[in-house]
Amino acid sequence: MRIGVLCSGGDSPGMNACVRAVVRSAVLAGHEVVGFRRGYAGVLDGELYLSVAGEQQMTLSTVADIVDHGGTILHSSRCEEFRSAEGLKRAAAHLRELDVEALVPIGGDGTLRGAVELADHWDGRIVGCPGTIDNDLLGTDYTIGFHTAVDTAVDAVDKLRDTAESHERLFLVEVMGRHSGFIALYTALATGAEVACLPETSTDPAAIAGRLQRVQQRGRKSVIVVVAEGDELGNADVLIEKLNEVGCPFEKRTVRLGHIQRGGSPVPADRILGSRLGELAVRSILGGATGVMAGVVNHGDVLTPLVETFAGHHPVPQDLIDLLERLAG
C-alpha cells in the first residue's frame, strides 16, 4: 500500500514526531510512504517531498533525527483552493495518479474538515492526526503541540513576573486560543497567575478590578493576568481599556506572545503523543479504518469519526477553572 502524509494549517511542535512515526511504522510493515509538501496545496499541485538524494518515497533515513525538531519538514499552508469543488476534484485526481491508497492528514479542525470533504471525491482510506496547539478537537484528551505551547507560554510568563515585581506592575499576557481557553488556563495555573480570561467564561472587568484591589491590599506588588486571544470580551488590548475604565489599581502593560507559542523543540509529552498517534493512524489504516481521527482518551487509543472531532466544543475542565479561582482567592 502507498500511504500519503501531510501537515496542514498552523504548525505545531510534535508534527515531525508524528510524520516520523507514520513513515517508520508503514515502511517497517512493508508499505510505501510519500509526503506532500505544504499540506493540501501539495496534494493539489502533486508536489511531493523529495529526499536529499531526490527520492520521492520517504524512507527510514528521511525521518531520522527529526523527533526533536519543531515545525514540520513537510511544511504547511492554508489552501483556499482546496475548499472548492474543483480543487477537491483535482486533489483526488492527483492522489489517484500517484497511486496513493491512504492518507494521514495532520492538523486541526480545518485540516480534518478538508479530509471529510476530500472523502466525497476520493475513495482512499483517511485517518487523521490532531496537530494543533489549541487542544480544541473532540476525540482526544490532548492534541499534538499543546503541551509545548503551554511550556513556551509558562517560560515567558515566568520571565515577565520578574520585571513585573521589579516595577510593581500588572502584565496582561495574551496567549493563543481563538475559540479555546486551554492554553490560557493551563498557563495561568502553572505560573500562579491571579486571573485567566477564557472564551468559555464570562469576563467582568469590574469584578477583576475588585479582586486585584484586594490583592494589592494584601501587599502584592505585581500581578499576572493571562488572556486568551479569543476571550469573549476581547483581546488583551480591549481588556486593559476596560480595566482602566473601572479603576484597576495597578500600572498596566500588555504582552502578546503570538506565534512564538508554535515554535521550538517539542517537549517530551508532544514527542510521545505524536509518535503514538502516527503509529496508531498507520495501524488503523492497515486494519481497514477510514474517515476517523486517531486520539488518546483516558490513556487509551481511540478512533473518532472525523465529523465528530469538530462537531462541538472541547470544554476546558471546570475543575481546573474552579481550582484557579480558589488559589487566586
Secondary structure, 3 states (H helix, E strand, C coil): CEEEEEECCCCCCCHHHHHHHHHHHHHHCCCEEEEECCCHHHHHHCCECCCCCCCCECCCCCCCCCCCCCCCCCCCCCCCHHHCHHHHHHHHHHHHHCCCCEEEEEECHHHHHHHHHHCCCCCCEEEEEEECCCCCCCCCCCCECHHHHHHHHHHHHHHHHHHHHHHCEEEEEEECCCCCCHHHHHHHHHHCCCEEECCCCCCCHHHHHHHHHHHHHCCCCCEEEEEECCCCCCCHHHHHHHHHHCCCCCEEEEEECHHHHHCCCCCHHHHHHHHHHHHHHHHHHHCCCCCEEEEEECCEEEEEEHHHHCCCCCCCCHHHHHHHHHHHC
